C-alpha cells in the first residue's frame, strides 16, 4: 500500500499487520485525537499525540516506533513479544537514547529478526527505549560484540 490516506482504520491495520492483533488499537485508541503530519505529497509521515511521536510511517509501508508508541504497544504485547531485555549496566544508556549492544542482551523474543522494530526493556519489563534490531535473536544472544539494537528513542521516564 503506497498511500494509506491516514485513516484511523488504515493506521490500525498497519499496526496489527506489523505487531500482531490488538496492536493497532493499542497504538491508536478510538477515543483519542492524533496529529498526522504529512509529506508534501499528502502521504502520512508521522502520527503524534500529546505524549509525543507514536510512529513514523515509512516508505516501506511500515511503522518506526517513537517512545510514545512503545509505551502504548508494550501492554498490548505479551512478553517476550518484540522485546530485547538488557542488563542493568546498559539501562541508563538506552534510556538516554544510546544503542544497545549484544554483550548486554540477557533475553530476546526468539522471533525477532534483523530490521524489526523492538522494545528495549529491563528485567522487570520496564520500557527503556525503542529501536530497530540490528541482529536477529540468536545473534544477539551469541555475539559478544556489536550493536544489537539501534535505539531510535530512549524512555527516560
N, C-alpha and C positions, 0 to 999 in steps of 0.2 A: 504494500500500500504506500503510495508516494505522498499523498496528502490526506491525513485523517480528518481534516476540517476542524479539528479541535473540539468536537462534540464530547460531552461528558461520557457518553456511552462508548464512543470510539476509544477515548483515553483509557477507560476501564478495560476494554477488550485487549488493548495492547499490554496493560499491566497483568491481566490474567494469563495472556499468552507467554509473557516473559518470565513471570514469577510463580504462576500457578493460580488455580481458582481462589477467589476471595481477595487476591492481591489488588485488583483494580478498584474494588470498593474500599479497601483499606487506604489506598493512596488518594482516592478521590471520593470522599463521602458525599452523599446526596445533599446533605444539609449545610454545605459549605460553599462559599463563593471563592473562585480562583481567578487569578490574573493569568491570562495566557499571552505571553509575549510572542509576536510573530516575526518571521523574516520579511524581507522586502516583498517576497513573492506571496505572502499571506499564509505561508506554512507555519504551523505551530513550532515554536522553538523552545520556550521554557514555560513551565507551569509553576506559579508562585502562590503561596498562601501567606497568611500573617506570620507564620513561624519560619518562613524562608523558602528557598527553592525546593520544590518537591522533586521534579525531574526536568531533564532536558531531553527533548525528542530529537534523536539523531537522524542523519540522512540514511542510515541503515534501517530505519523504521523501528528502533528500539529505544528504551529509556536509559539514560545515565542517572544515577541517583544523587540527589542532594542530601544533606544531613536530615532535613525535614522529611524527605521521602523515606530514609532509613528508619527514622523514629516511627513513622506511620506503618511501614511494612513489617517491622520486627514482630509486633504482637500477632500479626496475621500468619506468620510462617512458623510452623512447629520446628523447634531446634532439632537437628542441626541445619535445617534448610538454609542455603545461601549464606552460611556463616563461616568465618575464619576466626578461630579462637587463638589469641596471642597471650603470651606470658606477661607477668606484671612489669618486667623490665621494659617492655615495648609500649605499655599503656599510655604514659604521658606523651610520647612522641606521636602516636596515632591520633590521640585527642587533639594535638596541635596541627594535624593535617600532614604529618610526615609518613612516609611509606612504611609498610610492614614487611619485614624480612623473614625469609624461610626459617632461619635458625630460631626464631621466636614463636613459630606456629606450633601450638600444642595439639589442636584438633581442627578438622575441616570437614565440611559436608563432602562426602565421597563423590557426589555428583558434580562438584564444581569443576568447570573446565576453564582453560585459559581464555580470557576475554569476558567471562561472566561478571556481571555486577554483583558485588557481595557486601555483606555487613561484616565489619571487623568488630569483634566483641571480646570481652574478658571472660574469665572462667565462670562468672556469675551471670553471663549473658547480658551484661550492660553494654550498650552501644558505644563504641569508641570512635567509629568513623565508617565511611562508605567509600567504595572504590572499585577498581577493575582488577580481577585476578590476572596476574602475570604468569602464573604457573597453574597447572592442573592440581587437583587434590593430592594425588600420590607424590608428585614432585615437591609440593610444599612440605610434606612430611619427611621426605627423603633427603632433600638438599640441606646442606649446612651453610650455604652462601646463596646470595641472590635475592632479588625482590619477589616477594610472594604476592603482595597487593599494592598497586599504585593507588594510594589513598587520594581521593578527589576532595574530600572534605572531612575534617575531624568533627567530633561532637564533644566540645569541652565541657558542656553542662552535664 
